[in-house]
Amino acid sequence: MKNLSEGLLIKGYNGFYYVASEGTLWTCFLRGRFRIKKQVFLPGDRVQFTKLEYPKGVIENVCDRANRLVRPAVANVEKVLITFALTNPSPDLILLDRILIQAMHENIHAIICFNKADLYCGDSEESVAEVYRRAGFEVYCASAETGEGMDKIKNALKNSVTVLAGPSGVGKSSIINVLAPNLKLETGCLSKKTERGRHTTRKVELLSIDEETYIADTPGFSSIYLPNDLMKEDLPAFYPEFSGAAAYCPFKSCLHLNERECEVKNDVENGLIDRGRYERYCLFLNELKEREKKY
């Protein structure tokens, strides 16, 4: 039996696959059976390979995946760092909530980073960051420009494979440059006319922050759909701030929309649940209802 080594697939390019194993990067090609099957290999795949003359190798097996994302195309993701700017541009909270639902649906731990804290002049006690902290999410305010909060983010990502998600122009590549200065990623700038960023990331690959810590710098999201298999009855479970009040709703199947004596709606009226989050929940719930009517 062959003496196989195991490693993490970092990226694929022009038929070659770059595998990190025990601190070394190996340039591998596929056994013919994989080419016949036309099997797709993704960044994040754990693979077994035979070492040839350094630094070459042959991929022999691919391990079972814990998960697989379609956009971005990455496997075995443990965390997602959802990055938005506190200002310039203002955060698109509909998009943020969509990405949160997508991450939770895939059982990926979501971490929210609000960048450009150095430019923000709002009331910190009523900031958007506080809304999501109260909702039960892990949230950091940071500045890639000044370094504020970056140590906390680096520690939060330690020993994991993380996807960096969020719209263009919020400073995702700048954040990676602070976390791993040796990478020197290209950064973009905002269009003065649209306040949207220009894409600076073209393909998906895992970037090494430090040993056993990788992050996928992915093309910026401009839109994202709710998961195809998500049913309207499932949606409340993706709002952790609903759970306490929902236990006291008179109907077990309460959707917290038009039902009478709904405790979630009472908490919204009493300011215990953020109204904006609830209104976006209603938007998504109606979206799921309309989708179900088509099938």
Backbone bond lengths (Angstrom), bond angles and torsions (degrees), N, CA, C in turn:
res aa  C-N    CA-C-N  psi(-1)  N-CA   C-N-CA  omega(-1)  CA-C   N-CA-C  phi
1 M - - - 1.478 - - 1.530 109.66 -
2 K 1.297 114.61 138.17 1.459 119.39 -177.22 1.522 110.65 -66.55
3 N 1.326 114.85 146.08 1.458 121.34 174.77 1.525 108.04 -85.48
4 L 1.328 116.19 98.32 1.460 121.07 -173.70 1.520 111.46 -92.95
5 S 1.306 114.91 145.04 1.458 121.81 172.75 1.523 107.83 -104.54
6 E 1.332 115.75 156.57 1.463 120.07 179.03 1.516 109.35 -118.60
7 G 1.330 115.83 144.37 1.458 119.66 -179.66 1.508 112.08 -156.01
8 L 1.307 114.92 178.47 1.468 123.34 -178.75 1.516 109.20 -107.69
9 L 1.327 116.41 125.27 1.462 120.94 178.23 1.522 109.50 -72.95
10 I 1.322 115.07 119.08 1.465 120.87 -177.18 1.524 111.75 -88.13
11 K 1.333 115.86 -45.28 1.462 120.00 179.37 1.525 108.78 -165.18
12 G 1.323 115.00 161.48 1.451 122.03 172.67 1.515 109.12 -121.02
13 Y 1.341 116.05 140.11 1.468 118.98 -176.83 1.517 109.40 -155.48
14 N 1.333 116.18 121.48 1.469 122.65 176.36 1.530 113.03 52.71
15 G 1.335 115.52 42.28 1.455 119.43 177.16 1.511 115.22 84.35
16 F 1.326 118.16 -2.63 1.461 121.63 177.17 1.535 108.95 -108.65
17 Y 1.333 114.99 149.41 1.456 121.25 -177.93 1.526 108.50 -126.48
18 Y 1.322 115.45 127.57 1.454 121.69 -174.27 1.524 108.62 -100.76
19 V 1.338 115.60 118.24 1.459 122.59 -171.19 1.526 109.69 -118.60
20 A 1.342 115.56 125.21 1.460 121.33 177.00 1.523 109.16 -90.93
21 S 1.342 115.51 127.06 1.457 120.73 -179.46 1.515 109.95 -148.36
22 E 1.328 116.44 119.82 1.462 123.10 177.13 1.529 112.52 51.96
23 G 1.325 114.70 45.63 1.459 120.10 175.83 1.509 115.62 80.32
24 T 1.334 118.29 5.60 1.462 122.25 -178.30 1.526 109.95 -124.96
25 L 1.329 116.46 144.19 1.459 121.35 178.66 1.526 108.99 -101.95
26 W 1.341 115.68 123.37 1.454 122.34 -178.82 1.521 110.42 -108.55
27 T 1.331 116.28 138.26 1.458 122.14 176.40 1.526 107.89 -96.41
28 C 1.334 115.88 112.28 1.468 120.44 -171.63 1.523 111.65 -116.92
29 F 1.330 114.78 155.05 1.453 121.02 168.59 1.519 107.99 -121.26
30 L 1.346 116.45 171.87 1.449 121.55 -172.99 1.519 111.73 -96.11
31 R 1.329 115.12 148.25 1.448 119.72 167.05 1.524 108.87 -64.40
32 G 1.317 115.82 151.29 1.462 120.79 -176.23 1.514 114.04 -56.53
33 R 1.350 117.36 -32.74 1.465 119.04 -177.38 1.522 111.76 -63.98
34 F 1.332 117.06 -30.44 1.454 119.24 177.93 1.525 110.92 -70.47
35 R 1.328 116.35 -37.40 1.466 119.71 178.79 1.519 110.80 -67.98
36 I 1.347 116.39 -35.60 1.459 120.02 177.94 1.527 110.62 -66.07
37 K 1.331 116.08 -42.44 1.462 120.89 178.22 1.523 112.08 -72.09
38 K 1.322 116.57 -16.73 1.462 121.96 -174.74 1.536 110.76 56.19
39 Q 1.315 114.38 40.37 1.451 119.96 179.74 1.525 110.71 -69.06
40 V 1.329 115.47 138.49 1.457 121.07 -179.43 1.527 108.84 -90.04
41 F 1.322 115.94 125.97 1.460 121.84 174.19 1.525 108.16 -105.75
42 L 1.331 115.53 136.11 1.456 120.61 -174.62 1.517 111.01 -123.01
43 P 1.330 116.99 150.95 1.464 118.96 168.64 1.528 109.43 -54.22
44 G 1.318 116.06 135.47 1.451 120.33 -176.85 1.515 113.28 101.43
45 D 1.335 117.93 -16.66 1.459 120.52 176.46 1.525 110.49 -63.93
46 R 1.329 116.44 137.32 1.461 121.47 169.32 1.522 106.73 -89.74
47 V 1.318 117.37 125.30 1.467 121.41 -176.25 1.525 110.24 -126.58
48 Q 1.325 115.06 155.80 1.458 122.79 171.72 1.524 107.29 -108.22
49 F 1.321 116.36 135.55 1.460 118.99 -175.59 1.526 110.58 -143.68
50 T 1.335 114.04 157.02 1.460 121.36 175.33 1.518 108.72 -97.44
51 K 1.319 116.36 130.18 1.458 120.63 178.28 1.528 109.47 -79.80
52 L 1.326 115.37 130.64 1.456 121.64 172.49 1.529 107.10 -105.44
53 E 1.313 116.16 -154.33 1.465 119.28 176.35 1.525 108.55 -63.87
54 Y 1.341 116.53 125.24 1.456 121.94 -175.09 1.524 111.05 -53.01
55 P 1.377 117.84 134.40 1.465 128.07 6.50 1.528 112.50 -105.45
56 K 1.322 118.88 37.08 1.452 121.88 -174.35 1.524 111.42 -98.14
57 G 1.348 114.38 152.97 1.448 119.80 178.74 1.517 111.29 -157.38
58 V 1.333 115.81 171.11 1.464 122.46 179.67 1.524 108.68 -125.37
59 I 1.332 117.52 125.09 1.463 121.37 177.89 1.520 109.23 -74.84
60 E 1.334 116.06 124.34 1.459 121.98 -176.81 1.530 111.78 -103.89
61 N 1.312 117.18 -37.07 1.469 121.29 -176.97 1.522 109.84 -146.30
62 V 1.322 115.01 155.12 1.462 120.99 171.49 1.519 107.57 -119.73
63 C 1.309 116.96 132.62 1.460 121.67 -177.77 1.530 110.66 -76.85
64 D 1.327 115.81 158.81 1.461 120.48 177.84 1.524 109.76 -60.05
65 R 1.330 114.78 143.59 1.461 120.66 -178.60 1.520 111.57 -91.25
66 A 1.316 115.55 141.19 1.463 120.39 171.88 1.522 110.52 -74.98
67 N 1.332 117.02 -34.84 1.457 122.49 176.15 1.521 108.84 -161.26
68 R 1.308 115.18 169.16 1.465 121.18 176.84 1.517 108.41 -147.39
69 L 1.306 116.94 122.47 1.454 122.08 175.88 1.520 109.14 -93.30
70 V 1.333 115.13 145.62 1.466 120.44 178.30 1.522 110.30 -88.75
71 R 1.322 115.56 -44.63 1.458 119.89 177.88 1.517 108.78 -135.21
72 P 1.300 118.09 104.92 1.464 128.61 2.54 1.535 111.15 -78.11
73 A 1.329 116.14 158.70 1.465 121.60 -177.52 1.527 109.75 -82.20
74 V 1.328 115.86 91.44 1.459 123.35 -178.41 1.523 108.04 -140.71
75 A 1.333 116.79 148.34 1.461 121.69 178.85 1.529 110.59 -114.72
76 N 1.327 114.94 157.59 1.473 122.52 172.75 1.528 113.18 56.58
77 V 1.314 115.21 41.75 1.466 120.14 179.52 1.524 109.36 -79.49
78 E 1.322 116.91 131.84 1.462 121.95 -179.74 1.530 112.31 -100.21
79 K 1.329 116.29 -33.29 1.460 120.00 -177.88 1.528 109.52 -139.41
80 V 1.315 115.81 156.21 1.459 121.07 171.47 1.526 107.56 -127.76
81 L 1.324 115.73 126.02 1.464 121.74 175.74 1.527 106.93 -96.16
82 I 1.325 115.14 100.83 1.464 121.16 -176.62 1.523 107.58 -87.15
83 T 1.313 115.35 113.38 1.468 120.52 -170.28 1.517 111.53 -112.50
84 F 1.309 115.26 125.30 1.459 123.52 173.93 1.522 107.33 -132.87
85 A 1.314 116.57 160.23 1.463 120.95 174.47 1.521 109.07 -91.12
86 L 1.332 116.57 144.06 1.460 119.60 172.65 1.527 111.01 -67.76
87 T 1.335 115.27 -28.79 1.461 120.81 178.96 1.527 108.61 -158.65
88 N 1.315 116.01 158.32 1.477 121.93 176.04 1.537 113.51 55.37
89 P 1.353 117.91 64.92 1.472 128.80 4.69 1.523 111.76 -90.92
90 S 1.327 115.54 161.00 1.456 120.64 175.79 1.522 109.59 -65.26
91 P 1.339 117.91 146.30 1.462 119.71 -175.26 1.527 112.80 -67.76
92 D 1.316 115.35 135.75 1.460 122.98 174.29 1.527 106.79 -85.62
93 L 1.311 116.96 98.15 1.471 120.75 -171.99 1.522 112.14 -74.80
94 I 1.320 118.10 -23.92 1.472 120.01 173.61 1.523 109.05 -64.75
95 L 1.316 116.52 -45.55 1.460 120.42 178.28 1.522 110.98 -65.26
96 L 1.325 117.14 -40.90 1.459 120.43 178.87 1.528 110.93 -59.18
97 D 1.335 116.69 -45.79 1.458 119.67 -179.16 1.523 111.53 -67.65
98 R 1.311 117.56 -33.78 1.471 120.17 176.53 1.532 110.52 -63.69
99 I 1.323 116.76 -43.98 1.467 120.12 -179.47 1.525 110.14 -66.30
100 L 1.332 117.51 -38.21 1.455 120.77 177.02 1.522 111.25 -59.69
101 I 1.324 116.76 -45.05 1.464 120.83 179.16 1.521 110.33 -62.62
102 Q 1.334 116.47 -43.37 1.461 120.74 179.68 1.532 110.29 -60.54
103 A 1.314 117.08 -44.76 1.467 120.88 -179.02 1.520 111.26 -64.34
104 M 1.323 116.94 -47.76 1.454 120.81 -179.00 1.526 111.40 -64.16
105 H 1.319 116.66 -36.04 1.465 121.68 177.74 1.520 111.02 -61.12
106 E 1.345 117.06 -33.04 1.458 122.07 179.90 1.528 112.43 -92.61
107 N 1.346 116.10 9.59 1.465 121.68 -179.02 1.528 112.33 57.13
108 I 1.324 115.74 38.55 1.458 122.38 176.94 1.529 108.28 -105.73
109 H 1.319 116.04 129.77 1.465 120.27 -178.63 1.529 110.24 -67.62
110 A 1.314 116.18 122.69 1.465 121.61 -177.41 1.522 111.35 -94.86
111 I 1.331 115.66 130.76 1.460 123.09 173.63 1.524 107.18 -121.77
112 I 1.321 116.86 129.01 1.463 120.75 -178.92 1.522 109.17 -101.53
113 C 1.326 115.52 129.03 1.462 121.59 175.17 1.520 108.71 -118.37
114 F 1.324 116.46 121.06 1.463 121.17 172.34 1.524 107.28 -100.50
115 N 1.322 115.53 108.27 1.460 122.28 -177.92 1.539 110.53 -85.89
116 K 1.312 115.25 172.51 1.464 124.11 178.67 1.531 111.91 64.93
117 A 1.341 115.48 35.99 1.468 119.51 178.20 1.515 111.13 -62.01
118 D 1.334 117.41 -25.64 1.467 120.85 -179.32 1.522 112.06 -68.80
119 L 1.335 117.74 -19.14 1.462 121.33 -178.81 1.521 112.71 -98.20
120 Y 1.328 116.17 -7.86 1.469 120.28 -172.38 1.529 110.42 -84.98
121 C 1.338 115.66 132.43 1.467 120.65 -177.27 1.532 112.42 -119.12
122 G 1.333 117.72 12.43 1.455 120.83 -177.77 1.515 112.81 -77.51
123 D 1.329 115.43 177.56 1.459 122.62 177.85 1.520 108.63 -76.82
124 S 1.318 117.16 114.76 1.461 120.69 -174.59 1.517 112.31 -60.84
125 E 1.345 117.50 -32.41 1.464 120.00 -178.45 1.526 111.58 -70.24
126 E 1.313 118.15 -22.48 1.462 121.71 -178.57 1.530 110.72 -115.17
127 S 1.306 117.07 17.63 1.454 119.90 -176.11 1.508 111.21 -70.97
128 V 1.320 114.93 161.99 1.457 120.85 178.44 1.515 110.83 -60.93
129 A 1.315 117.55 -30.34 1.463 120.44 178.59 1.521 110.65 -61.67
130 E 1.330 117.31 -40.85 1.460 120.95 179.91 1.521 111.64 -64.68
131 V 1.325 116.81 -33.90 1.465 120.71 178.11 1.525 110.00 -58.28
132 Y 1.323 116.33 -45.31 1.461 119.81 -176.29 1.525 111.86 -78.57
133 R 1.321 118.09 -29.58 1.468 119.61 173.30 1.526 110.07 -63.51
134 R 1.339 116.40 -45.55 1.461 119.92 -179.99 1.524 111.12 -64.78
135 A 1.331 116.27 -27.49 1.465 120.01 178.90 1.529 111.73 -75.16
136 G 1.335 117.48 -12.87 1.453 120.50 175.69 1.508 115.81 109.08
137 F 1.339 117.70 10.55 1.460 120.92 -178.09 1.530 111.42 -96.53
138 E 1.327 115.56 156.29 1.459 122.49 174.77 1.528 107.55 -81.87
139 V 1.318 116.89 117.29 1.465 121.63 -171.53 1.525 110.28 -130.54
140 Y 1.336 115.73 138.15 1.463 121.81 175.48 1.525 109.09 -130.64
141 C 1.322 115.65 136.74 1.463 121.12 168.54 1.527 106.81 -99.42
142 A 1.312 116.16 133.00 1.463 119.37 -172.15 1.518 110.51 -146.98
143 S 1.306 114.41 171.47 1.465 121.35 175.13 1.521 108.66 -144.48
144 A 1.322 115.26 114.20 1.459 118.86 175.33 1.526 110.87 -67.07
145 E 1.322 115.99 -21.91 1.463 120.94 -178.92 1.527 111.46 -74.81
146 T 1.328 117.19 -44.73 1.470 121.13 -176.21 1.531 113.36 -101.35
147 G 1.327 116.55 -14.97 1.460 119.81 -177.63 1.514 113.67 90.57
148 E 1.326 117.61 -2.52 1.463 121.29 -179.62 1.530 110.68 -57.26
149 G 1.322 117.25 129.50 1.455 122.48 174.42 1.510 116.15 76.06
150 M 1.333 118.99 -3.46 1.456 120.75 -173.37 1.531 112.12 -71.63
151 D 1.328 118.08 -33.50 1.469 120.35 177.42 1.524 110.45 -63.38
152 K 1.323 116.57 -39.87 1.461 120.32 179.39 1.526 110.89 -65.09
153 I 1.321 116.77 -39.68 1.462 120.20 178.85 1.522 110.49 -66.81
154 K 1.323 117.00 -43.47 1.464 120.16 179.59 1.516 110.73 -60.17
155 N 1.310 116.58 -40.25 1.461 120.37 179.11 1.531 111.25 -67.48
156 A 1.335 116.77 -35.75 1.467 121.41 -179.58 1.525 111.95 -67.24
157 L 1.331 116.89 -26.72 1.471 121.18 -177.46 1.518 112.90 -93.35
158 K 1.306 117.81 -4.68 1.467 122.17 -170.79 1.527 112.24 -57.44
159 N 1.348 114.88 139.07 1.468 123.40 175.68 1.525 112.90 57.93
160 S 1.317 116.69 43.44 1.460 120.09 179.76 1.526 110.32 -150.13
161 V 1.340 114.83 164.19 1.466 121.68 170.00 1.519 106.70 -101.76
162 T 1.326 115.93 120.42 1.460 121.85 -173.28 1.520 109.91 -122.10
163 V 1.318 115.75 140.85 1.469 121.80 170.72 1.518 108.12 -99.76
164 L 1.306 116.53 134.92 1.460 122.70 175.92 1.518 107.79 -97.55
165 A 1.327 116.77 117.23 1.461 121.22 -175.90 1.512 110.72 -124.66
166 G 1.322 115.65 156.48 1.454 120.95 179.57 1.512 110.20 142.87
167 P 1.320 117.28 168.55 1.467 120.79 -177.44 1.518 112.23 -72.12
168 S 1.313 115.77 166.06 1.457 121.11 175.84 1.528 110.44 -69.57
169 G 1.320 115.67 151.92 1.455 120.42 173.75 1.512 115.64 87.74
170 V 1.352 116.93 5.10 1.468 118.71 -178.28 1.520 111.95 -99.79
171 G 1.338 117.05 -3.17 1.459 120.23 174.12 1.516 115.13 97.34
172 K 1.341 117.69 28.08 1.461 119.65 -178.03 1.530 111.39 -63.72
173 S 1.325 117.37 -47.75 1.465 119.89 179.37 1.523 111.36 -65.28
174 S 1.325 116.99 -33.79 1.468 120.18 177.33 1.528 110.86 -65.11
175 I 1.328 116.34 -37.01 1.463 120.18 177.83 1.526 110.26 -63.62
176 I 1.332 116.65 -44.11 1.467 119.82 178.99 1.524 110.24 -62.87
177 N 1.318 117.30 -38.42 1.471 120.20 179.06 1.526 112.04 -62.76
178 V 1.329 116.72 -29.68 1.472 119.89 176.25 1.524 109.52 -77.25
179 L 1.331 117.43 -41.62 1.459 121.12 -179.27 1.527 111.84 -66.96
180 A 1.337 115.98 -35.36 1.470 121.06 -178.82 1.523 108.48 -140.77
181 P 1.340 118.38 81.81 1.467 122.76 -173.89 1.526 113.81 -57.53
182 N 1.317 118.18 -25.88 1.459 120.32 -177.85 1.517 112.84 -68.93
183 L 1.335 118.62 -17.60 1.461 120.61 -177.18 1.529 111.91 -74.69
184 K 1.313 117.40 -36.51 1.469 122.84 176.77 1.528 111.56 50.75
185 L 1.345 116.38 56.14 1.455 120.68 179.84 1.519 111.13 -69.17
186 E 1.318 114.64 150.31 1.461 120.42 175.11 1.517 108.51 -70.18
187 T 1.320 116.63 136.35 1.463 120.97 177.75 1.517 108.87 -116.42
188 G 1.341 114.47 155.81 1.460 119.91 -178.99 1.507 111.16 -108.99
189 C 1.315 115.41 -170.83 1.459 120.38 177.81 1.517 108.52 -138.78
190 L 1.334 115.62 162.38 1.446 120.19 -179.84 1.515 111.26 -78.56
191 S 1.328 115.88 141.65 1.448 120.91 170.41 1.525 108.11 -72.58
192 K 1.305 118.02 125.99 1.471 120.93 -179.23 1.522 111.13 -62.95
193 K 1.341 116.66 -29.49 1.460 120.31 -176.96 1.519 111.83 -76.75
194 T 1.348 117.73 -44.98 1.459 121.40 -173.17 1.514 114.04 -103.84
195 E 1.340 118.02 -13.12 1.464 123.05 -173.28 1.520 111.70 57.80
196 R 1.344 115.98 27.81 1.455 120.55 175.31 1.512 109.08 -112.08
197 G 1.308 114.90 147.41 1.454 118.85 -179.97 1.507 112.43 -80.88
198 R 1.323 114.71 158.44 1.453 120.69 173.36 1.515 108.01 -93.14
199 H 1.347 116.01 137.27 1.461 119.53 -178.75 1.526 110.95 -62.87
200 T 1.318 116.50 130.84 1.461 120.51 175.25 1.516 110.64 -115.89
201 T 1.354 118.15 -5.64 1.449 122.23 179.82 1.519 108.81 -110.21
202 R 1.334 117.57 124.93 1.460 121.59 -172.57 1.520 113.67 -103.80
203 K 1.313 118.88 -33.03 1.455 121.36 -178.03 1.520 108.86 -141.69
204 V 1.340 113.94 164.49 1.462 119.11 -176.14 1.520 110.08 -91.98
205 E 1.317 116.16 129.30 1.453 121.51 170.31 1.523 108.17 -151.20
206 L 1.326 115.30 156.44 1.447 119.98 176.90 1.518 109.53 -87.08
207 L 1.312 116.04 131.96 1.456 122.14 179.63 1.522 108.88 -109.92
208 S 1.316 116.25 136.29 1.457 121.09 -176.57 1.526 110.55 -84.04
209 I 1.337 115.36 117.35 1.463 120.89 174.56 1.525 109.36 -82.23
210 D 1.319 115.96 -48.11 1.460 123.15 168.17 1.526 106.56 -160.06
211 E 1.310 118.02 -172.04 1.457 120.53 -175.48 1.526 111.12 -58.93
212 E 1.352 115.26 127.47 1.461 123.25 179.79 1.521 114.10 66.64
213 T 1.325 118.15 14.34 1.465 121.81 176.46 1.516 108.94 -125.94
214 Y 1.334 115.87 117.07 1.460 121.05 -176.56 1.520 109.69 -129.85
215 I 1.320 114.54 150.14 1.459 120.45 177.90 1.523 108.66 -136.67
216 A 1.320 116.00 140.59 1.462 121.40 177.83 1.514 108.50 -99.32
217 D 1.320 115.31 113.72 1.469 120.82 175.50 1.520 106.16 -85.59
218 T 1.321 117.13 109.80 1.464 121.54 -170.47 1.521 111.18 -112.00
219 P 1.345 116.92 157.70 1.464 119.43 175.97 1.515 110.92 -56.06
220 G 1.323 117.33 142.28 1.464 121.59 -175.80 1.511 112.91 -62.21
221 F 1.324 116.66 140.11 1.453 121.77 176.91 1.522 109.85 -80.46
222 S 1.313 116.87 137.04 1.464 120.25 171.52 1.521 110.06 -112.29
223 S 1.335 117.45 -23.36 1.458 122.20 175.83 1.517 108.05 -157.47
224 I 1.316 116.24 156.65 1.452 120.37 178.14 1.516 107.62 -151.99
225 Y 1.323 115.70 137.72 1.454 120.61 -178.95 1.520 110.46 -92.71
226 L 1.315 116.00 156.02 1.447 120.29 173.71 1.527 108.58 -68.02
227 P 1.339 118.42 150.01 1.467 120.70 -177.88 1.526 111.84 -52.81
228 N 1.332 116.01 140.34 1.462 121.28 -175.72 1.522 113.35 -60.68
229 D 1.326 116.80 -33.40 1.463 119.66 -177.03 1.520 112.94 -96.43
230 L 1.320 117.39 10.74 1.464 120.78 178.83 1.523 109.77 -78.47
231 M 1.343 116.47 124.77 1.457 122.07 178.44 1.532 109.21 -100.69
232 K 1.328 115.03 157.03 1.474 118.98 -177.66 1.521 111.46 -59.29
233 E 1.337 117.58 -33.81 1.463 120.81 -179.69 1.527 112.25 -66.97
234 D 1.343 116.57 -21.57 1.467 120.98 -177.93 1.532 113.02 -84.42
235 L 1.333 116.76 -21.02 1.462 120.23 -169.36 1.533 114.08 -59.62
236 P 1.341 120.71 -40.54 1.476 118.63 -178.29 1.529 113.83 -57.56
237 A 1.335 116.95 -28.83 1.474 119.76 -178.21 1.525 112.09 -66.09
238 F 1.328 117.83 -16.44 1.459 121.29 -179.46 1.529 111.81 -92.80
239 Y 1.327 116.07 9.23 1.458 122.15 176.24 1.532 107.57 -121.05
240 P 1.336 117.61 87.93 1.468 120.16 -175.19 1.521 113.86 -58.39
241 E 1.334 117.31 -26.36 1.460 119.69 -179.19 1.532 112.13 -71.65
242 F 1.352 117.29 -12.38 1.464 120.67 179.20 1.531 112.02 -82.97
243 S 1.323 117.66 -22.58 1.460 121.42 -164.17 1.525 113.53 -59.30
244 G 1.333 117.05 -42.36 1.460 119.12 -178.03 1.518 112.15 -63.23
245 A 1.329 117.07 -50.64 1.460 120.79 -178.80 1.521 111.90 -69.51
246 A 1.333 117.98 -36.19 1.469 121.63 -176.25 1.521 111.98 -59.88
247 A 1.331 116.61 -28.56 1.465 120.37 -179.92 1.528 111.60 -64.55
248 Y 1.333 117.42 -19.65 1.461 121.68 -177.76 1.528 112.75 -105.14
249 C 1.341 117.02 4.18 1.464 119.40 175.31 1.531 108.67 -67.28
250 P 1.335 118.27 139.14 1.472 120.03 -176.98 1.519 113.70 -66.01
251 F 1.334 117.48 -22.46 1.460 121.17 179.66 1.520 109.64 -111.30
252 K 1.330 115.70 126.67 1.463 120.45 -178.81 1.520 111.65 -61.22
253 S 1.336 116.53 -32.33 1.461 121.68 -177.90 1.528 112.27 -94.06
254 C 1.318 117.28 20.43 1.463 121.50 -177.24 1.528 111.09 -58.90
255 L 1.322 116.15 128.67 1.463 121.70 177.39 1.525 111.89 -96.15
256 H 1.331 116.84 -0.14 1.478 122.55 175.62 1.535 111.08 61.04
257 L 1.343 114.82 38.56 1.465 118.58 -179.04 1.528 110.19 -120.22
258 N 1.356 116.59 -69.59 1.460 120.31 -177.28 1.527 113.14 -114.85
259 E 1.334 116.84 0.29 1.457 119.92 -176.65 1.542 111.20 -69.79
260 R 1.329 114.49 146.62 1.473 120.08 178.23 1.522 109.81 -80.86
261 E 1.330 116.78 152.70 1.459 124.12 177.01 1.531 112.04 56.48
262 C 1.313 116.30 35.77 1.472 121.30 179.16 1.528 109.10 -80.48
263 E 1.326 116.51 122.68 1.459 120.92 -177.82 1.523 112.17 -71.03
264 V 1.319 117.46 -29.77 1.469 120.04 177.37 1.521 109.54 -64.45
265 K 1.332 116.89 -45.73 1.470 119.86 178.20 1.526 111.17 -64.11
266 N 1.332 116.21 -35.59 1.473 119.15 176.15 1.526 110.81 -62.33
267 D 1.333 117.03 -41.27 1.464 120.42 178.95 1.525 111.60 -66.02
268 V 1.332 116.16 -33.05 1.471 119.41 176.05 1.522 109.50 -64.95
269 E 1.329 116.52 -46.59 1.464 121.13 -179.30 1.531 111.64 -63.38
270 N 1.321 116.62 -31.94 1.463 120.95 -178.77 1.523 113.17 -89.98
271 G 1.326 117.42 4.30 1.456 121.09 176.40 1.512 114.95 79.30
272 L 1.326 118.15 11.06 1.463 121.18 -179.74 1.529 111.96 -84.34
273 I 1.320 116.05 -23.49 1.467 122.89 173.85 1.515 107.34 -120.40
274 D 1.313 116.81 132.94 1.465 120.88 -177.13 1.531 110.97 -60.55
275 R 1.315 116.29 128.93 1.459 120.60 -176.92 1.530 111.88 -65.29
276 G 1.317 116.52 -38.27 1.465 119.31 179.85 1.520 111.81 -62.44
277 R 1.341 116.88 -44.62 1.464 121.05 176.81 1.534 110.03 -59.66
278 Y 1.336 116.62 -42.50 1.467 120.39 -179.63 1.528 110.78 -65.60
279 E 1.321 117.31 -41.47 1.471 120.06 -179.92 1.527 111.11 -64.61
280 R 1.319 116.94 -36.17 1.473 119.07 176.75 1.527 110.72 -70.82
281 Y 1.325 116.52 -34.23 1.466 120.38 173.53 1.532 109.60 -58.28
282 C 1.324 117.68 -46.99 1.460 121.58 179.32 1.524 111.09 -60.94
283 L 1.328 116.66 -39.21 1.459 121.46 177.58 1.533 110.34 -59.93
284 F 1.333 116.25 -47.75 1.463 120.25 -179.40 1.533 111.24 -67.38
285 L 1.332 116.53 -37.06 1.459 120.17 -179.90 1.523 110.35 -63.04
286 N 1.322 117.19 -44.14 1.458 120.38 177.51 1.525 111.09 -66.17
287 E 1.326 116.92 -34.35 1.462 121.00 176.47 1.533 110.47 -62.18
288 L 1.326 116.73 -42.52 1.465 120.76 179.04 1.529 110.89 -68.18
289 K 1.324 116.78 -37.67 1.461 119.90 177.65 1.521 111.15 -62.54
290 E 1.314 117.02 -43.44 1.461 120.84 179.27 1.529 110.11 -66.22
291 R 1.306 117.39 -37.34 1.467 120.32 179.07 1.521 111.11 -65.91
292 E 1.333 116.30 -39.93 1.470 120.10 -179.24 1.526 111.11 -67.93
293 K 1.340 117.40 -29.27 1.484 120.39 178.57 1.514 111.62 -65.11
294 K 1.327 116.38 -27.24 1.470 120.32 -176.75 1.527 112.62 -77.64
295 Y 1.324 115.58 -13.65 1.472 118.89 -175.58 1.506 110.46 -115.23
